[in-house]
Amino acid sequence: MMVIAVIEYYQKIRNLREDMDYTQTSFAKKLNLERSTYSKYECGTNDIPLTKLDHISNILDVNIDYLFGFTKTKKYNNSKEMDLKKMFNNLRECRIKNHFSQEEIANYLDVNQNMISYYEKGVYIIPIRKLVLFCELNNVSIDYVLGKIDSPITIKIPVKS
């Protein structure tokens, strides 16, 4: 299911950008990127780093959950900037709440168990594709895990807009 969500998220970003009358060049400038780098994100050639994805969602005035088709709600009330410290803590709390071991999460995400520990401690930032899988497994909002909203929201996978 994650592949569908990732493909749609690139398309949604492009459609929203075009709806706001941004060219790739003008949008890339708002993100402090070269157009060629942004183009690779929008085409799906390169994954968008979480910090850039947060910036993109803020410019487009939508939730990250909306971009991935996890909700039809474009913007949550009281949404804020991504909080990395909260993200690290929320990854751990969601895993424990759902009674998963680090080993089980690692197997699901196809990473070494040490990586789960590193994600939870903030040594490394979890890549977006791994985060989507994590949220699907734990049935929790990406925006919540990223600390953009304070209350956990159960997601439905995937929602067509």
Secondary structure, DSSP 8 states (H G I E B T S, - for coil): -HHHHHHHHHHHHHHHHHHTT--HHHHHHHTT--HHHHHHHHHTSS---HHHHHHHHHHHT--HHHHTTS-S-S--TT-----HHHHHHHHHHHHHHTT--HHHHHHHHTS-HHHHHHHHHTSS---HHHHHHHHHHHT--HHHHTTSSSS-----S----
